[in-house]
Amino acid sequence: MTLVDAVARWLALNPAWLGRQPGLQTTAGLREAAQIWIGPPPTLSNQPPPQELEQMLHIARKFDVAGRDEA
């Protein structure tokens, strides 16, 4: 019944809404929002960006992960 009460209060505050004709569409507030993201979609790759790749490879060469795991 809370929903019914809320709808009744809203209709009491907006009586013009009941007088509209079905089939007439108002343009105010019913448009889709403009897209925010403009550009290529992100890839599903797990590879680091190229500027970080060389740095990561340099750090990876310093450590022998397989040797550490074996020890």
Phi and psi restraints in degrees (range 20) as a CNS / XPLOR table:
assign (resid 1 and name C) (resid 2 and name N)
       (resid 2 and name CA) (resid 2 and name C) 1.0 -63.6 20.0 2
assign (resid 2 and name N) (resid 2 and name CA)
       (resid 2 and name C) (resid 3 and name N) 1.0 -38.8 20.0 2
assign (resid 2 and name C) (resid 3 and name N)
       (resid 3 and name CA) (resid 3 and name C) 1.0 -64.5 20.0 2
assign (resid 3 and name N) (resid 3 and name CA)
       (resid 3 and name C) (resid 4 and name N) 1.0 -42.3 20.0 2
assign (resid 3 and name C) (resid 4 and name N)
       (resid 4 and name CA) (resid 4 and name C) 1.0 -61.2 20.0 2
assign (resid 4 and name N) (resid 4 and name CA)
       (resid 4 and name C) (resid 5 and name N) 1.0 -42.6 20.0 2
assign (resid 4 and name C) (resid 5 and name N)
       (resid 5 and name CA) (resid 5 and name C) 1.0 -63.5 20.0 2
assign (resid 5 and name N) (resid 5 and name CA)
       (resid 5 and name C) (resid 6 and name N) 1.0 -41.5 20.0 2
assign (resid 5 and name C) (resid 6 and name N)
       (resid 6 and name CA) (resid 6 and name C) 1.0 -65.1 20.0 2
assign (resid 6 and name N) (resid 6 and name CA)
       (resid 6 and name C) (resid 7 and name N) 1.0 -41.4 20.0 2
assign (resid 6 and name C) (resid 7 and name N)
       (resid 7 and name CA) (resid 7 and name C) 1.0 -66.6 20.0 2
assign (resid 7 and name N) (resid 7 and name CA)
       (resid 7 and name C) (resid 8 and name N) 1.0 -40.5 20.0 2
assign (resid 7 and name C) (resid 8 and name N)
       (resid 8 and name CA) (resid 8 and name C) 1.0 -63.1 20.0 2
assign (resid 8 and name N) (resid 8 and name CA)
       (resid 8 and name C) (resid 9 and name N) 1.0 -41.0 20.0 2
assign (resid 8 and name C) (resid 9 and name N)
       (resid 9 and name CA) (resid 9 and name C) 1.0 -64.7 20.0 2
assign (resid 9 and name N) (resid 9 and name CA)
       (resid 9 and name C) (resid 10 and name N) 1.0 -41.5 20.0 2
assign (resid 9 and name C) (resid 10 and name N)
       (resid 10 and name CA) (resid 10 and name C) 1.0 -64.1 20.0 2
assign (resid 10 and name N) (resid 10 and name CA)
       (resid 10 and name C) (resid 11 and name N) 1.0 -43.0 20.0 2
assign (resid 10 and name C) (resid 11 and name N)
       (resid 11 and name CA) (resid 11 and name C) 1.0 -65.6 20.0 2
assign (resid 11 and name N) (resid 11 and name CA)
       (resid 11 and name C) (resid 12 and name N) 1.0 -33.3 20.0 2
assign (resid 11 and name C) (resid 12 and name N)
       (resid 12 and name CA) (resid 12 and name C) 1.0 -66.8 20.0 2
assign (resid 12 and name N) (resid 12 and name CA)
       (resid 12 and name C) (resid 13 and name N) 1.0 -33.6 20.0 2
assign (resid 12 and name C) (resid 13 and name N)
       (resid 13 and name CA) (resid 13 and name C) 1.0 -81.8 20.0 2
assign (resid 13 and name N) (resid 13 and name CA)
       (resid 13 and name C) (resid 14 and name N) 1.0 -19.4 20.0 2
assign (resid 13 and name C) (resid 14 and name N)
       (resid 14 and name CA) (resid 14 and name C) 1.0 -128.3 20.0 2
assign (resid 14 and name N) (resid 14 and name CA)
       (resid 14 and name C) (resid 15 and name N) 1.0 66.3 20.0 2
assign (resid 14 and name C) (resid 15 and name N)
       (resid 15 and name CA) (resid 15 and name C) 1.0 -67.7 20.0 2
assign (resid 15 and name N) (resid 15 and name CA)
       (resid 15 and name C) (resid 16 and name N) 1.0 -23.7 20.0 2
assign (resid 15 and name C) (resid 16 and name N)
       (resid 16 and name CA) (resid 16 and name C) 1.0 -66.4 20.0 2
assign (resid 16 and name N) (resid 16 and name CA)
       (resid 16 and name C) (resid 17 and name N) 1.0 -23.8 20.0 2
assign (resid 16 and name C) (resid 17 and name N)
       (resid 17 and name CA) (resid 17 and name C) 1.0 -64.6 20.0 2
assign (resid 17 and name N) (resid 17 and name CA)
       (resid 17 and name C) (resid 18 and name N) 1.0 -34.9 20.0 2
assign (resid 17 and name C) (resid 18 and name N)
       (resid 18 and name CA) (resid 18 and name C) 1.0 -70.5 20.0 2
assign (resid 18 and name N) (resid 18 and name CA)
       (resid 18 and name C) (resid 19 and name N) 1.0 -24.5 20.0 2
assign (resid 18 and name C) (resid 19 and name N)
       (resid 19 and name CA) (resid 19 and name C) 1.0 -85.8 20.0 2
assign (resid 19 and name N) (resid 19 and name CA)
       (resid 19 and name C) (resid 20 and name N) 1.0 -3.1 20.0 2
assign (resid 19 and name C) (resid 20 and name N)
       (resid 20 and name CA) (resid 20 and name C) 1.0 -74.4 20.0 2
assign (resid 20 and name N) (resid 20 and name CA)
       (resid 20 and name C) (resid 21 and name N) 1.0 156.2 20.0 2
assign (resid 20 and name C) (resid 21 and name N)
       (resid 21 and name CA) (resid 21 and name C) 1.0 -93.7 20.0 2
assign (resid 21 and name N) (resid 21 and name CA)
       (resid 21 and name C) (resid 22 and name N) 1.0 135.8 20.0 2
assign (resid 21 and name C) (resid 22 and name N)
       (resid 22 and name CA) (resid 22 and name C) 1.0 -64.8 20.0 2
assign (resid 22 and name N) (resid 22 and name CA)
       (resid 22 and name C) (resid 23 and name N) 1.0 144.6 20.0 2
assign (resid 22 and name C) (resid 23 and name N)
       (resid 23 and name CA) (resid 23 and name C) 1.0 98.1 20.0 2
assign (resid 23 and name N) (resid 23 and name CA)
       (resid 23 and name C) (resid 24 and name N) 1.0 -22.4 20.0 2
assign (resid 23 and name C) (resid 24 and name N)
       (resid 24 and name CA) (resid 24 and name C) 1.0 -85.7 20.0 2
assign (resid 24 and name N) (resid 24 and name CA)
       (resid 24 and name C) (resid 25 and name N) 1.0 127.8 20.0 2
assign (resid 24 and name C) (resid 25 and name N)
       (resid 25 and name CA) (resid 25 and name C) 1.0 -106.9 20.0 2
assign (resid 25 and name N) (resid 25 and name CA)
       (resid 25 and name C) (resid 26 and name N) 1.0 132.7 20.0 2
assign (resid 25 and name C) (resid 26 and name N)
       (resid 26 and name CA) (resid 26 and name C) 1.0 -91.1 20.0 2
assign (resid 26 and name N) (resid 26 and name CA)
       (resid 26 and name C) (resid 27 and name N) 1.0 143.7 20.0 2
assign (resid 26 and name C) (resid 27 and name N)
       (resid 27 and name CA) (resid 27 and name C) 1.0 -91.4 20.0 2
assign (resid 27 and name N) (resid 27 and name CA)
       (resid 27 and name C) (resid 28 and name N) 1.0 -15.5 20.0 2
assign (resid 27 and name C) (resid 28 and name N)
       (resid 28 and name CA) (resid 28 and name C) 1.0 -74.2 20.0 2
assign (resid 28 and name N) (resid 28 and name CA)
       (resid 28 and name C) (resid 29 and name N) 1.0 118.8 20.0 2
assign (resid 28 and name C) (resid 29 and name N)
       (resid 29 and name CA) (resid 29 and name C) 1.0 83.0 20.0 2
assign (resid 29 and name N) (resid 29 and name CA)
       (resid 29 and name C) (resid 30 and name N) 1.0 0.5 20.0 2
assign (resid 29 and name C) (resid 30 and name N)
       (resid 30 and name CA) (resid 30 and name C) 1.0 -108.6 20.0 2
assign (resid 30 and name N) (resid 30 and name CA)
       (resid 30 and name C) (resid 31 and name N) 1.0 2.2 20.0 2
assign (resid 30 and name C) (resid 31 and name N)
       (resid 31 and name CA) (resid 31 and name C) 1.0 -80.2 20.0 2
assign (resid 31 and name N) (resid 31 and name CA)
       (resid 31 and name C) (resid 32 and name N) 1.0 152.9 20.0 2
assign (resid 31 and name C) (resid 32 and name N)
       (resid 32 and name CA) (resid 32 and name C) 1.0 -74.3 20.0 2
assign (resid 32 and name N) (resid 32 and name CA)
       (resid 32 and name C) (resid 33 and name N) 1.0 144.7 20.0 2
assign (resid 32 and name C) (resid 33 and name N)
       (resid 33 and name CA) (resid 33 and name C) 1.0 -67.8 20.0 2
assign (resid 33 and name N) (resid 33 and name CA)
       (resid 33 and name C) (resid 34 and name N) 1.0 148.6 20.0 2
assign (resid 33 and name C) (resid 34 and name N)
       (resid 34 and name CA) (resid 34 and name C) 1.0 -65.5 20.0 2
assign (resid 34 and name N) (resid 34 and name CA)
       (resid 34 and name C) (resid 35 and name N) 1.0 145.7 20.0 2
assign (resid 34 and name C) (resid 35 and name N)
       (resid 35 and name CA) (resid 35 and name C) 1.0 -70.1 20.0 2
assign (resid 35 and name N) (resid 35 and name CA)
       (resid 35 and name C) (resid 36 and name N) 1.0 137.6 20.0 2
assign (resid 35 and name C) (resid 36 and name N)
       (resid 36 and name CA) (resid 36 and name C) 1.0 -86.3 20.0 2
assign (resid 36 and name N) (resid 36 and name CA)
       (resid 36 and name C) (resid 37 and name N) 1.0 -43.2 20.0 2
assign (resid 36 and name C) (resid 37 and name N)
       (resid 37 and name CA) (resid 37 and name C) 1.0 -84.7 20.0 2
assign (resid 37 and name N) (resid 37 and name CA)
       (resid 37 and name C) (resid 38 and name N) 1.0 120.1 20.0 2
assign (resid 37 and name C) (resid 38 and name N)
       (resid 38 and name CA) (resid 38 and name C) 1.0 -124.4 20.0 2
assign (resid 38 and name N) (resid 38 and name CA)
       (resid 38 and name C) (resid 39 and name N) 1.0 111.9 20.0 2
assign (resid 38 and name C) (resid 39 and name N)
       (resid 39 and name CA) (resid 39 and name C) 1.0 155.9 20.0 2
assign (resid 39 and name N) (resid 39 and name CA)
       (resid 39 and name C) (resid 40 and name N) 1.0 -178.3 20.0 2
assign (resid 39 and name C) (resid 40 and name N)
       (resid 40 and name CA) (resid 40 and name C) 1.0 -69.8 20.0 2
assign (resid 40 and name N) (resid 40 and name CA)
       (resid 40 and name C) (resid 41 and name N) 1.0 149.3 20.0 2
assign (resid 40 and name C) (resid 41 and name N)
       (resid 41 and name CA) (resid 41 and name C) 1.0 -70.2 20.0 2
assign (resid 41 and name N) (resid 41 and name CA)
       (resid 41 and name C) (resid 42 and name N) 1.0 154.0 20.0 2
assign (resid 41 and name C) (resid 42 and name N)
       (resid 42 and name CA) (resid 42 and name C) 1.0 -67.6 20.0 2
assign (resid 42 and name N) (resid 42 and name CA)
       (resid 42 and name C) (resid 43 and name N) 1.0 152.2 20.0 2
assign (resid 42 and name C) (resid 43 and name N)
       (resid 43 and name CA) (resid 43 and name C) 1.0 -86.6 20.0 2
assign (resid 43 and name N) (resid 43 and name CA)
       (resid 43 and name C) (resid 44 and name N) 1.0 164.7 20.0 2
assign (resid 43 and name C) (resid 44 and name N)
       (resid 44 and name CA) (resid 44 and name C) 1.0 -98.3 20.0 2
assign (resid 44 and name N) (resid 44 and name CA)
       (resid 44 and name C) (resid 45 and name N) 1.0 22.6 20.0 2
assign (resid 44 and name C) (resid 45 and name N)
       (resid 45 and name CA) (resid 45 and name C) 1.0 -85.4 20.0 2
assign (resid 45 and name N) (resid 45 and name CA)
       (resid 45 and name C) (resid 46 and name N) 1.0 144.4 20.0 2
assign (resid 45 and name C) (resid 46 and name N)
       (resid 46 and name CA) (resid 46 and name C) 1.0 -96.6 20.0 2
assign (resid 46 and name N) (resid 46 and name CA)
       (resid 46 and name C) (resid 47 and name N) 1.0 5.3 20.0 2
assign (resid 46 and name C) (resid 47 and name N)
       (resid 47 and name CA) (resid 47 and name C) 1.0 -74.8 20.0 2
assign (resid 47 and name N) (resid 47 and name CA)
       (resid 47 and name C) (resid 48 and name N) 1.0 143.3 20.0 2
assign (resid 47 and name C) (resid 48 and name N)
       (resid 48 and name CA) (resid 48 and name C) 1.0 -70.1 20.0 2
assign (resid 48 and name N) (resid 48 and name CA)
       (resid 48 and name C) (resid 49 and name N) 1.0 159.9 20.0 2
assign (resid 48 and name C) (resid 49 and name N)
       (resid 49 and name CA) (resid 49 and name C) 1.0 -59.7 20.0 2
assign (resid 49 and name N) (resid 49 and name CA)
       (resid 49 and name C) (resid 50 and name N) 1.0 152.8 20.0 2
assign (resid 49 and name C) (resid 50 and name N)
       (resid 50 and name CA) (resid 50 and name C) 1.0 -56.6 20.0 2
assign (resid 50 and name N) (resid 50 and name CA)
       (resid 50 and name C) (resid 51 and name N) 1.0 -34.8 20.0 2
assign (resid 50 and name C) (resid 51 and name N)
       (resid 51 and name CA) (resid 51 and name C) 1.0 -68.1 20.0 2
assign (resid 51 and name N) (resid 51 and name CA)
       (resid 51 and name C) (resid 52 and name N) 1.0 -23.7 20.0 2
assign (resid 51 and name C) (resid 52 and name N)
       (resid 52 and name CA) (resid 52 and name C) 1.0 -95.0 20.0 2
assign (resid 52 and name N) (resid 52 and name CA)
       (resid 52 and name C) (resid 53 and name N) 1.0 -16.2 20.0 2
assign (resid 52 and name C) (resid 53 and name N)
       (resid 53 and name CA) (resid 53 and name C) 1.0 -61.5 20.0 2
assign (resid 53 and name N) (resid 53 and name CA)
       (resid 53 and name C) (resid 54 and name N) 1.0 -47.5 20.0 2
assign (resid 53 and name C) (resid 54 and name N)
       (resid 54 and name CA) (resid 54 and name C) 1.0 -63.0 20.0 2
assign (resid 54 and name N) (resid 54 and name CA)
       (resid 54 and name C) (resid 55 and name N) 1.0 -40.6 20.0 2
assign (resid 54 and name C) (resid 55 and name N)
       (resid 55 and name CA) (resid 55 and name C) 1.0 -64.0 20.0 2
assign (resid 55 and name N) (resid 55 and name CA)
       (resid 55 and name C) (resid 56 and name N) 1.0 -42.5 20.0 2
assign (resid 55 and name C) (resid 56 and name N)
       (resid 56 and name CA) (resid 56 and name C) 1.0 -67.2 20.0 2
assign (resid 56 and name N) (resid 56 and name CA)
       (resid 56 and name C) (resid 57 and name N) 1.0 -40.1 20.0 2
assign (resid 56 and name C) (resid 57 and name N)
       (resid 57 and name CA) (resid 57 and name C) 1.0 -64.6 20.0 2
assign (resid 57 and name N) (resid 57 and name CA)
       (resid 57 and name C) (resid 58 and name N) 1.0 -38.2 20.0 2
assign (resid 57 and name C) (resid 58 and name N)
       (resid 58 and name CA) (resid 58 and name C) 1.0 -63.2 20.0 2
assign (resid 58 and name N) (resid 58 and name CA)
       (resid 58 and name C) (resid 59 and name N) 1.0 -43.1 20.0 2
assign (resid 58 and name C) (resid 59 and name N)
       (resid 59 and name CA) (resid 59 and name C) 1.0 -68.3 20.0 2
assign (resid 59 and name N) (resid 59 and name CA)
       (resid 59 and name C) (resid 60 and name N) 1.0 -38.8 20.0 2
assign (resid 59 and name C) (resid 60 and name N)
       (resid 60 and name CA) (resid 60 and name C) 1.0 -66.2 20.0 2
assign (resid 60 and name N) (resid 60 and name CA)
       (resid 60 and name C) (resid 61 and name N) 1.0 -31.2 20.0 2
assign (resid 60 and name C) (resid 61 and name N)
       (resid 61 and name CA) (resid 61 and name C) 1.0 -68.6 20.0 2
assign (resid 61 and name N) (resid 61 and name CA)
       (resid 61 and name C) (resid 62 and name N) 1.0 -24.7 20.0 2
assign (resid 61 and name C) (resid 62 and name N)
       (resid 62 and name CA) (resid 62 and name C) 1.0 -72.0 20.0 2
assign (resid 62 and name N) (resid 62 and name CA)
       (resid 62 and name C) (resid 63 and name N) 1.0 -28.3 20.0 2
assign (resid 62 and name C) (resid 63 and name N)
       (resid 63 and name CA) (resid 63 and name C) 1.0 -112.3 20.0 2
assign (resid 63 and name N) (resid 63 and name CA)
       (resid 63 and name C) (resid 64 and name N) 1.0 133.9 20.0 2
assign (resid 63 and name C) (resid 64 and name N)
       (resid 64 and name CA) (resid 64 and name C) 1.0 -97.6 20.0 2
assign (resid 64 and name N) (resid 64 and name CA)
       (resid 64 and name C) (resid 65 and name N) 1.0 88.9 20.0 2
assign (resid 64 and name C) (resid 65 and name N)
       (resid 65 and name CA) (resid 65 and name C) 1.0 -63.7 20.0 2
assign (resid 65 and name N) (resid 65 and name CA)
       (resid 65 and name C) (resid 66 and name N) 1.0 -42.5 20.0 2
assign (resid 65 and name C) (resid 66 and name N)
       (resid 66 and name CA) (resid 66 and name C) 1.0 -63.9 20.0 2
assign (resid 66 and name N) (resid 66 and name CA)
       (resid 66 and name C) (resid 67 and name N) 1.0 -41.0 20.0 2
assign (resid 66 and name C) (resid 67 and name N)
       (resid 67 and name CA) (resid 67 and name C) 1.0 -66.4 20.0 2
assign (resid 67 and name N) (resid 67 and name CA)
       (resid 67 and name C) (resid 68 and name N) 1.0 -39.3 20.0 2
assign (resid 67 and name C) (resid 68 and name N)
       (resid 68 and name CA) (resid 68 and name C) 1.0 -65.1 20.0 2
assign (resid 68 and name N) (resid 68 and name CA)
       (resid 68 and name C) (resid 69 and name N) 1.0 -41.4 20.0 2
assign (resid 68 and name C) (resid 69 and name N)
       (resid 69 and name CA) (resid 69 and name C) 1.0 -65.7 20.0 2
assign (resid 69 and name N) (resid 69 and name CA)
       (resid 69 and name C) (resid 70 and name N) 1.0 -36.6 20.0 2
assign (resid 69 and name C) (resid 70 and name N)
       (resid 70 and name CA) (resid 70 and name C) 1.0 -67.2 20.0 2
assign (resid 70 and name N) (resid 70 and name CA)
       (resid 70 and name C) (resid 71 and name N) 1.0 -38.0 20.0 2
